[in-house]
Amino acid sequence: METKKVLGILTSFLFTFCISSCNDDDFNPFPEGTSSLYMMNEDNGKITLGNSDVYITNEGNFKSHNFPIFDMGEKQGISDIGLPDFINMAPEVAVYPKHGYVFCSPSDVRTFDSQKKAIRENADVYRVFVESWIENKDGEKTGANVYFLLGKPIQHESNQMPAWESGIGTLEWDFSEGKSKELSVSFPSNDIEVSFIDNKSADIISYSIKNNTLCFLLNEPTYNRDHEILIRHKNVYTSVYITVKASN
C-alpha cells in the first residue's frame, strides 16, 4: 500500500513537471524581429537605440529628449514586456540588468475623460530588455548588452482590437419597428471607454457596456453618414468609423 502511495506521488510529480517544462518550452523570450545591441555609454561611443535618441549616460541611466522611458521591472525577455499605464512619463530612468523597458512617442499617448491614458493602436513602441552590463578591464561599466524590438502596442492576436481608422459596422434605424438595431463590438475585458470626435455624433449615437461588449444604438432616425469615434481598451486606443443608415 505504501509503495503504491509513493509511486502515485512520484507519478503526479513527474506529470506536473512535464506540463511545466512543456509550458516553458512554448515561451519564446525573443520573438522574430528582435535585435541585439552593445549599447555603449556617453564616454564610450554613446550608442543610441534603433532610430530613437535614447542612450546610456555615464551614470548608468537610459536618457532621451524625445521619448518617455518606462521601467517595467524584472522580465524574462522581450515577449514578457507589456505596456505601462503611461502616467509617469520620465525622460531618464536607471538601467538594471534583467529589467524590461518601453520607449514611445508622447504624441501617440492620449488622455481620456476618465483620466486614463492610452497609446494609439498603430503607434511604434520600443520594447527593450537589458541582458547585462558591459565592463572594462577595471570593472567600470561602459555600457549594456540589450535586446530590443520595434513593434506595435498589442503583441498577441488574442488581444486584438479594431485596426486604426477601420469600419466596425453599420447602425440602422428600422422604421417598421420604430427603433434602432444594435451594433456590438467585444473586447477581452470591460475596461472600455468611448470618445466622440464630433459632438453631433454623441447626440445621434448612444452606447453602453455589457460585460466585455460595447453596444451602440441610434437615438433617432438620421441621415446616412460615417461617424468617427475613439475606443479605448485598457491602455490602447483606436479610431474607428460607424456607418449610419436608415432602413425600412
C-alpha positions as CSV (number, residue, x, y, z in Angstrom):
1,M,0.0,0.0,0.0
2,E,2.8,2.4,1.0
3,T,4.6,1.6,-2.3
4,K,1.5,2.4,-4.3
5,K,1.2,5.7,-2.5
6,V,4.9,6.6,-3.2
7,L,4.5,5.7,-6.9
8,G,1.3,7.7,-7.1
9,I,3.0,10.8,-5.6
10,L,6.0,10.3,-7.9
11,T,3.8,9.9,-11.0
12,S,1.9,13.1,-10.1
13,F,5.2,15.0,-9.6
14,L,6.6,13.8,-13.0
15,F,3.3,14.8,-14.7
16,T,3.3,18.2,-13.2
17,F,7.0,18.7,-14.1
18,C,6.3,17.6,-17.7
19,I,3.5,20.2,-18.0
20,S,5.6,22.9,-16.5
21,S,8.5,22.1,-18.8
22,C,6.3,22.0,-21.9
23,N,4.8,25.4,-21.0
24,D,8.3,26.8,-20.5
25,D,9.4,25.4,-23.9
26,D,6.4,27.3,-25.5
27,F,7.6,30.6,-24.2
28,N,9.9,32.4,-26.7
29,P,11.5,35.4,-24.8
30,F,12.9,36.9,-28.0
31,P,10.4,36.8,-30.9
32,E,11.2,37.2,-34.6
33,G,12.5,40.7,-35.3
34,T,14.4,41.2,-32.0
35,S,17.8,42.8,-32.4
36,S,20.8,42.8,-30.0
37,L,23.0,45.8,-29.4
38,Y,26.2,46.6,-27.5
39,M,24.8,49.9,-26.2
40,M,27.9,51.9,-25.0
41,N,27.5,54.9,-22.7
42,E,28.4,58.5,-23.3
43,D,32.2,58.2,-22.8
44,N,32.4,55.1,-24.9
45,G,30.7,55.8,-28.1
46,K,27.2,56.9,-27.0
47,I,25.3,54.3,-29.0
48,T,21.6,55.2,-29.4
49,L,18.9,52.6,-29.6
50,G,17.4,51.9,-33.1
51,N,16.1,55.1,-34.7
52,S,15.5,56.7,-31.3
53,D,17.7,59.2,-29.4
54,V,17.8,57.0,-26.3
55,Y,21.3,56.5,-24.9
56,I,23.0,55.4,-21.7
57,T,24.5,58.1,-19.5
58,N,27.9,57.7,-17.7
59,E,25.8,57.4,-14.5
60,G,24.1,54.3,-15.9
61,N,20.7,55.7,-16.9
62,F,18.6,55.5,-20.1
63,K,18.0,59.1,-21.3
64,S,16.1,60.7,-24.1
65,H,15.0,64.2,-25.2
66,N,12.1,62.9,-27.3
67,F,10.9,59.5,-25.9
68,P,9.4,58.9,-22.5
69,I,11.0,55.8,-20.9
70,F,9.2,53.3,-18.7
71,D,10.9,50.7,-16.4
72,M,8.7,47.7,-16.5
73,G,10.6,45.8,-13.8
74,E,12.2,42.3,-14.0
75,K,11.3,40.4,-17.1
76,Q,12.2,37.2,-18.9
77,G,12.7,38.8,-22.3
78,I,11.0,40.9,-24.9
79,S,7.8,38.8,-25.0
80,D,7.3,39.3,-21.3
81,I,7.2,43.2,-21.7
82,G,3.7,44.6,-21.7
83,L,2.6,48.2,-21.7
84,P,2.8,50.8,-18.9
85,D,-0.1,52.9,-17.8
86,F,1.6,56.0,-19.3
87,I,1.1,58.1,-16.2
88,N,4.7,58.8,-15.2
89,M,6.5,59.6,-18.4
90,A,10.1,60.1,-17.4
91,P,12.9,61.3,-19.7
92,E,15.6,59.4,-17.7
93,V,15.5,56.1,-15.7
94,A,18.1,53.8,-14.2
95,V,19.4,50.9,-16.2
96,Y,19.0,47.5,-14.4
97,P,20.1,44.1,-15.9
98,K,17.1,41.7,-16.4
99,H,14.7,44.6,-16.5
100,G,12.3,45.4,-19.4
101,Y,11.7,48.9,-20.7
102,V,9.3,50.6,-23.0
103,F,10.0,53.7,-25.1
104,C,7.4,55.5,-27.2
105,S,6.5,58.9,-28.7
106,P,4.5,61.1,-26.3
107,S,2.4,62.3,-29.3
108,D,0.9,58.8,-29.5
109,V,-0.4,58.9,-26.0
110,R,-3.9,60.4,-25.3
111,T,-5.7,61.2,-22.0
112,F,-9.4,60.2,-22.0
113,D,-12.2,61.7,-20.0
114,S,-11.7,59.1,-17.3
115,Q,-8.1,60.5,-17.0
116,K,-6.8,57.1,-18.1
117,K,-4.0,57.3,-20.7
118,A,-3.7,55.1,-23.7
119,I,-1.5,54.7,-26.7
120,R,-2.6,54.6,-30.4
121,E,-3.2,51.1,-31.7
122,N,-0.9,51.7,-34.7
123,A,1.9,53.5,-32.7
124,D,5.5,52.4,-32.8
125,V,6.8,51.1,-29.5
126,Y,10.3,50.0,-28.5
127,R,10.4,47.1,-26.1
128,V,13.9,46.7,-24.5
129,F,15.4,44.0,-22.4
130,V,18.8,44.6,-20.6
131,E,20.8,41.4,-20.5
132,S,23.9,42.6,-18.6
133,W,26.4,45.4,-18.1
134,I,29.4,45.8,-20.2
135,E,32.5,46.4,-18.1
136,N,36.2,47.3,-19.0
137,K,39.2,45.5,-17.5
138,D,39.0,47.7,-14.4
139,G,35.4,46.7,-13.7
140,E,34.0,50.0,-14.8
141,K,30.6,50.0,-16.5
142,T,30.9,51.2,-20.1
143,G,27.5,50.2,-21.5
144,A,25.0,47.4,-21.5
145,N,24.1,44.3,-23.6
146,V,20.5,44.9,-24.7
147,Y,17.8,43.3,-26.9
148,F,15.1,45.4,-28.5
149,L,12.1,45.1,-30.7
150,L,10.3,47.9,-32.5
151,G,6.6,46.9,-32.9
152,K,3.0,47.8,-32.2
153,P,1.4,48.1,-28.7
154,I,-0.5,44.9,-28.9
155,Q,1.7,41.8,-29.4
156,H,-0.8,38.9,-29.3
157,E,-3.6,38.3,-31.8
158,S,-5.9,37.2,-29.0
159,N,-5.9,40.7,-27.6
160,Q,-6.5,42.5,-31.0
161,M,-8.8,45.5,-31.2
162,P,-10.2,47.2,-34.3
163,A,-7.5,48.5,-36.6
164,W,-6.8,52.2,-36.8
165,E,-9.4,54.0,-39.0
166,S,-11.3,50.8,-39.8
167,G,-15.1,50.5,-40.1
168,I,-16.7,48.4,-37.3
169,G,-20.2,48.1,-38.8
170,T,-23.4,49.8,-39.7
171,L,-26.1,51.2,-37.4
172,E,-29.6,51.1,-38.8
173,W,-32.8,52.7,-37.8
174,D,-35.7,50.3,-38.5
175,F,-38.8,52.4,-39.3
176,S,-41.1,49.4,-39.3
177,E,-40.1,48.7,-35.7
178,G,-39.6,52.4,-34.7
179,K,-36.2,51.7,-33.1
180,S,-32.6,51.2,-33.8
181,K,-30.9,48.0,-34.4
182,E,-27.9,47.3,-32.2
183,L,-24.2,47.2,-33.2
184,S,-21.8,45.5,-30.8
185,V,-18.1,45.0,-30.5
186,S,-16.5,42.7,-28.0
187,F,-13.2,43.1,-26.1
188,P,-11.1,40.9,-23.8
189,S,-12.2,43.0,-20.7
190,N,-14.7,45.6,-19.7
191,D,-12.1,48.4,-19.3
192,I,-13.6,50.2,-22.3
193,E,-14.2,53.9,-23.0
194,V,-15.6,55.8,-25.9
195,S,-14.8,59.3,-27.1
196,F,-16.7,61.0,-29.9
197,I,-14.7,63.2,-32.3
198,D,-17.8,65.2,-33.2
199,N,-20.4,66.4,-30.6
200,K,-23.2,65.9,-33.1
201,S,-22.2,62.2,-33.2
202,A,-22.7,62.0,-29.4
203,D,-26.2,63.3,-29.8
204,I,-27.1,60.8,-32.5
205,I,-25.3,57.6,-31.2
206,S,-25.5,56.2,-27.7
207,Y,-23.6,53.3,-26.2
208,S,-23.5,51.0,-23.2
209,I,-21.0,48.4,-21.9
210,K,-22.5,45.0,-21.2
211,N,-19.8,42.7,-19.7
212,N,-17.0,42.9,-22.2
213,T,-19.1,44.1,-25.1
214,L,-19.6,47.7,-26.4
215,C,-23.1,48.2,-27.7
216,F,-24.2,51.1,-29.9
217,L,-27.7,52.4,-30.7
218,L,-29.1,55.3,-32.7
219,N,-31.1,57.8,-30.7
220,E,-33.2,58.9,-33.7
221,P,-33.5,58.5,-37.4
222,T,-30.7,60.4,-39.2
223,Y,-29.0,60.9,-42.5
224,N,-26.7,58.3,-43.9
225,R,-23.1,59.1,-43.0
226,D,-20.0,57.9,-41.2
227,H,-19.2,58.8,-37.6
228,E,-15.6,58.7,-36.3
229,I,-15.2,57.6,-32.7
230,L,-12.3,56.7,-30.4
231,I,-12.4,53.5,-28.4
232,R,-10.0,52.8,-25.5
233,H,-9.5,49.3,-24.2
234,K,-7.2,49.3,-21.2
235,N,-4.0,51.3,-22.3
236,V,-4.5,51.1,-26.0
237,Y,-7.0,53.1,-28.2
238,T,-8.1,53.1,-31.8
239,S,-10.0,55.4,-34.2
240,V,-12.9,53.7,-36.0
241,Y,-15.9,54.6,-38.1
242,I,-19.6,53.6,-37.7
243,T,-21.8,53.9,-40.8
244,V,-25.3,55.2,-40.0
245,K,-28.0,54.0,-42.4
246,A,-31.8,54.5,-42.4
247,S,-33.7,51.3,-43.5
248,N,-37.3,50.4,-43.9
